[in-house]
Amino acid sequence: MTEHLYSRDSYVREFEAVVTAADGQAVALDRTAFYPGGGGQPNDVGTLAWEGGSARVVKVKRHGPEVWHTLEGALPPEGAAVRGVLDWERRYRLMRTHTALHVLCGVVWRDYGASVTGGNMEPLKGRMDFEFETMRKELVVEIEANVNREIEKGHPVRIAILPREEAFQIPDLIRTKINLLPPQIQEVRTVEIVDLDLQADGGTHVANTSEVGPVRVVDYKSKGAINKRIYLELGT
């Protein structure tokens, strides 16, 4: 089983680990700070170094209890001690982006009661789909202003890992389809933007909304009768 360092502390950018298995161009580690992707957030990239070698981490994926790191070039042998280093600039931009999207979710849920139906992101830009019947420019301008207002308030962002039954008692988590979690998952990770938003989420986030910076709604589209898409971009 791989220990997920990113799950409890998004700011871990370097770490020590041991190779537990190898398969093709990928290695599994006993612990990692590389996020394996999921929930619309791409996987991290970076480097692994060990005695006598190093390689770039180009893909990270979770398979069951293990996180596998695909490398370019040579692989460390099983049992080797390695040092992982994230591409921190890229990761931090993803953290800011992910938190910005949660602020957007919180504002839309609070002000309009619209549920999230999907989302995706890249560093400094992302999109979210909501259950809106109509979407007009005036509404989008209002949403953008309210999102930036909440970001500027500097809400703390808190991570918690809860027993499944306790998590199911939180009504707002239902909108993130927590009920679709497989029965074998007995712990649920939550991300709370204090006084604004609370969701089940496995991704990485900044510690305070003030780190996000200003955002712009750059486009919006209809993706169906009650499905509207909002596109956000962040400043560098």
SULLINKA-V228446 format. One record per residue. N is the residue number from 1. RES is the residue in three letters. SS is DSSP state (H for helix, E for strand, - for the rest). D_CENTER is the distance of its C-alpha to the mean C-alpha in Angstrom with 1 decimal. Layout:
n=N res=RES ss=SS d_center=D_CENTER
n=N res=RES ss=SS d_center=D_CENTER
//
This chain:
n=1 res=MET ss=- d_center=20.9
n=2 res=THR ss=- d_center=18.2
n=3 res=GLU ss=E d_center=17.1
n=4 res=HIS ss=E d_center=13.4
n=5 res=LEU ss=H d_center=13.7
n=6 res=TYR ss=H d_center=10.0
n=7 res=SER ss=H d_center=9.8
n=8 res=ARG ss=H d_center=12.5
n=9 res=ASP ss=- d_center=12.3
n=10 res=SER ss=- d_center=9.7
n=11 res=TYR ss=- d_center=12.9
n=12 res=VAL ss=- d_center=14.5
n=13 res=ARG ss=- d_center=15.3
n=14 res=GLU ss=E d_center=18.4
n=15 res=PHE ss=E d_center=19.5
n=16 res=GLU ss=E d_center=22.4
n=17 res=ALA ss=E d_center=22.4
n=18 res=VAL ss=E d_center=24.9
n=19 res=VAL ss=E d_center=25.0
n=20 res=THR ss=E d_center=25.5
n=21 res=ALA ss=E d_center=26.0
n=22 res=ALA ss=E d_center=26.3
n=23 res=ASP ss=E d_center=26.5
n=24 res=GLY ss=- d_center=27.3
n=25 res=GLN ss=- d_center=25.2
n=26 res=ALA ss=E d_center=22.5
n=27 res=VAL ss=E d_center=22.5
n=28 res=ALA ss=E d_center=21.0
n=29 res=LEU ss=E d_center=20.7
n=30 res=ASP ss=- d_center=21.4
n=31 res=ARG ss=E d_center=18.4
n=32 res=THR ss=E d_center=15.5
n=33 res=ALA ss=- d_center=12.9
n=34 res=PHE ss=- d_center=11.7
n=35 res=TYR ss=- d_center=8.3
n=36 res=PRO ss=- d_center=9.8
n=37 res=GLY ss=- d_center=7.6
n=38 res=GLY ss=E d_center=7.1
n=39 res=GLY ss=- d_center=6.3
n=40 res=GLY ss=- d_center=7.0
n=41 res=GLN ss=E d_center=4.8
n=42 res=PRO ss=- d_center=7.9
n=43 res=ASN ss=- d_center=9.1
n=44 res=ASP ss=- d_center=10.5
n=45 res=VAL ss=- d_center=14.2
n=46 res=GLY ss=E d_center=17.0
n=47 res=THR ss=E d_center=20.2
n=48 res=LEU ss=E d_center=21.9
n=49 res=ALA ss=E d_center=25.4
n=50 res=TRP ss=E d_center=28.1
n=51 res=GLU ss=- d_center=31.9
n=52 res=GLY ss=- d_center=33.4
n=53 res=GLY ss=E d_center=30.4
n=54 res=SER ss=E d_center=26.9
n=55 res=ALA ss=E d_center=24.7
n=56 res=ARG ss=E d_center=21.7
n=57 res=VAL ss=E d_center=18.5
n=58 res=VAL ss=E d_center=17.8
n=59 res=LYS ss=E d_center=15.7
n=60 res=VAL ss=E d_center=13.9
n=61 res=LYS ss=E d_center=13.9
n=62 res=ARG ss=E d_center=14.2
n=63 res=HIS ss=E d_center=17.7
n=64 res=GLY ss=- d_center=18.6
n=65 res=PRO ss=- d_center=18.6
n=66 res=GLU ss=E d_center=18.4
n=67 res=VAL ss=E d_center=15.9
n=68 res=TRP ss=E d_center=17.8
n=69 res=HIS ss=E d_center=17.9
n=70 res=THR ss=E d_center=19.9
n=71 res=LEU ss=E d_center=22.1
n=72 res=GLU ss=E d_center=24.5
n=73 res=GLY ss=- d_center=27.9
n=74 res=ALA ss=- d_center=29.3
n=75 res=LEU ss=- d_center=27.6
n=76 res=PRO ss=- d_center=28.2
n=77 res=PRO ss=- d_center=30.5
n=78 res=GLU ss=- d_center=29.5
n=79 res=GLY ss=- d_center=29.8
n=80 res=ALA ss=- d_center=29.2
n=81 res=ALA ss=E d_center=27.6
n=82 res=VAL ss=E d_center=24.9
n=83 res=ARG ss=E d_center=23.0
n=84 res=GLY ss=E d_center=19.5
n=85 res=VAL ss=E d_center=18.4
n=86 res=LEU ss=E d_center=15.1
n=87 res=ASP ss=- d_center=15.5
n=88 res=TRP ss=H d_center=14.5
n=89 res=GLU ss=H d_center=15.1
n=90 res=ARG ss=H d_center=12.7
n=91 res=ARG ss=H d_center=9.8
n=92 res=TYR ss=H d_center=10.8
n=93 res=ARG ss=H d_center=11.0
n=94 res=LEU ss=H d_center=7.4
n=95 res=MET ss=H d_center=6.7
n=96 res=ARG ss=H d_center=9.5
n=97 res=THR ss=H d_center=8.6
n=98 res=HIS ss=H d_center=5.5
n=99 res=THR ss=H d_center=8.0
n=100 res=ALA ss=H d_center=10.7
n=101 res=LEU ss=H d_center=9.7
n=102 res=HIS ss=H d_center=9.7
n=103 res=VAL ss=H d_center=13.0
n=104 res=LEU ss=H d_center=14.2
n=105 res=CYS ss=H d_center=13.6
n=106 res=GLY ss=H d_center=15.5
n=107 res=VAL ss=H d_center=18.2
n=108 res=VAL ss=H d_center=18.8
n=109 res=TRP ss=H d_center=18.9
n=110 res=ARG ss=H d_center=21.2
n=111 res=ASP ss=H d_center=23.5
n=112 res=TYR ss=H d_center=23.8
n=113 res=GLY ss=- d_center=22.6
n=114 res=ALA ss=- d_center=20.8
n=115 res=SER ss=- d_center=18.2
n=116 res=VAL ss=E d_center=15.1
n=117 res=THR ss=E d_center=16.0
n=118 res=GLY ss=E d_center=13.2
n=119 res=GLY ss=E d_center=10.8
n=120 res=ASN ss=E d_center=9.6
n=121 res=MET ss=E d_center=8.9
n=122 res=GLU ss=E d_center=10.5
n=123 res=PRO ss=- d_center=11.1
n=124 res=LEU ss=- d_center=12.7
n=125 res=LYS ss=E d_center=12.9
n=126 res=GLY ss=E d_center=11.4
n=127 res=ARG ss=E d_center=13.1
n=128 res=MET ss=E d_center=13.2
n=129 res=ASP ss=E d_center=16.1
n=130 res=PHE ss=E d_center=18.1
n=131 res=GLU ss=- d_center=21.4
n=132 res=PHE ss=- d_center=23.7
n=133 res=GLU ss=- d_center=27.3
n=134 res=THR ss=- d_center=28.0
n=135 res=MET ss=- d_center=26.2
n=136 res=ARG ss=- d_center=28.4
n=137 res=LYS ss=H d_center=28.2
n=138 res=GLU ss=H d_center=29.3
n=139 res=LEU ss=H d_center=26.5
n=140 res=VAL ss=H d_center=23.8
n=141 res=VAL ss=H d_center=25.5
n=142 res=GLU ss=H d_center=25.4
n=143 res=ILE ss=H d_center=21.7
n=144 res=GLU ss=H d_center=21.0
n=145 res=ALA ss=H d_center=23.4
n=146 res=ASN ss=H d_center=22.0
n=147 res=VAL ss=H d_center=18.4
n=148 res=ASN ss=H d_center=19.8
n=149 res=ARG ss=H d_center=22.0
n=150 res=GLU ss=H d_center=19.3
n=151 res=ILE ss=H d_center=17.4
n=152 res=GLU ss=H d_center=20.8
n=153 res=LYS ss=- d_center=21.5
n=154 res=GLY ss=- d_center=19.2
n=155 res=HIS ss=- d_center=17.6
n=156 res=PRO ss=E d_center=16.4
n=157 res=VAL ss=E d_center=12.9
n=158 res=ARG ss=E d_center=13.5
n=159 res=ILE ss=E d_center=12.0
n=160 res=ALA ss=E d_center=14.3
n=161 res=ILE ss=E d_center=15.0
n=162 res=LEU ss=E d_center=17.7
n=163 res=PRO ss=E d_center=20.3
n=164 res=ARG ss=H d_center=19.9
n=165 res=GLU ss=H d_center=23.0
n=166 res=GLU ss=H d_center=22.1
n=167 res=ALA ss=H d_center=18.7
n=168 res=PHE ss=H d_center=20.8
n=169 res=GLN ss=- d_center=23.0
n=170 res=ILE ss=- d_center=20.4
n=171 res=PRO ss=H d_center=21.3
n=172 res=ASP ss=H d_center=18.4
n=173 res=LEU ss=H d_center=16.0
n=174 res=ILE ss=H d_center=18.2
n=175 res=ARG ss=H d_center=16.9
n=176 res=THR ss=H d_center=13.6
n=177 res=LYS ss=- d_center=16.0
n=178 res=ILE ss=H d_center=15.7
n=179 res=ASN ss=H d_center=19.2
n=180 res=LEU ss=H d_center=18.2
n=181 res=LEU ss=- d_center=16.9
n=182 res=PRO ss=- d_center=19.5
n=183 res=PRO ss=- d_center=22.2
n=184 res=GLN ss=- d_center=21.7
n=185 res=ILE ss=- d_center=18.4
n=186 res=GLN ss=- d_center=20.0
n=187 res=GLU ss=E d_center=17.2
n=188 res=VAL ss=E d_center=14.4
n=189 res=ARG ss=E d_center=11.5
n=190 res=THR ss=E d_center=11.4
n=191 res=VAL ss=E d_center=9.8
n=192 res=GLU ss=E d_center=12.9
n=193 res=ILE ss=E d_center=13.8
n=194 res=VAL ss=- d_center=17.4
n=195 res=ASP ss=- d_center=19.9
n=196 res=LEU ss=- d_center=17.6
n=197 res=ASP ss=E d_center=14.8
n=198 res=LEU ss=E d_center=13.9
n=199 res=GLN ss=E d_center=11.6
n=200 res=ALA ss=E d_center=10.8
n=201 res=ASP ss=- d_center=7.1
n=202 res=GLY ss=- d_center=6.1
n=203 res=GLY ss=- d_center=2.6
n=204 res=THR ss=- d_center=4.4
n=205 res=HIS ss=- d_center=6.5
n=206 res=VAL ss=- d_center=10.1
n=207 res=ALA ss=- d_center=13.0
n=208 res=ASN ss=E d_center=14.8
n=209 res=THR ss=H d_center=14.5
n=210 res=SER ss=H d_center=17.4
n=211 res=GLU ss=H d_center=15.3
n=212 res=VAL ss=- d_center=13.7
n=213 res=GLY ss=- d_center=17.3
n=214 res=PRO ss=- d_center=18.9
n=215 res=VAL ss=E d_center=17.4
n=216 res=ARG ss=E d_center=19.5
n=217 res=VAL ss=E d_center=19.6
n=218 res=VAL ss=E d_center=21.1
n=219 res=ASP ss=E d_center=21.8
n=220 res=TYR ss=E d_center=21.9
n=221 res=LYS ss=E d_center=23.2
n=222 res=SER ss=E d_center=24.6
n=223 res=LYS ss=- d_center=23.2
n=224 res=GLY ss=- d_center=25.6
n=225 res=ALA ss=- d_center=27.9
n=226 res=ILE ss=- d_center=25.3
n=227 res=ASN ss=- d_center=22.1
n=228 res=LYS ss=E d_center=21.4
n=229 res=ARG ss=E d_center=18.7
n=230 res=ILE ss=E d_center=17.7
n=231 res=TYR ss=E d_center=16.6
n=232 res=LEU ss=E d_center=15.4
n=233 res=GLU ss=E d_center=15.9
n=234 res=LEU ss=E d_center=15.7
n=235 res=GLY ss=- d_center=18.4
n=236 res=THR ss=- d_center=18.5
//
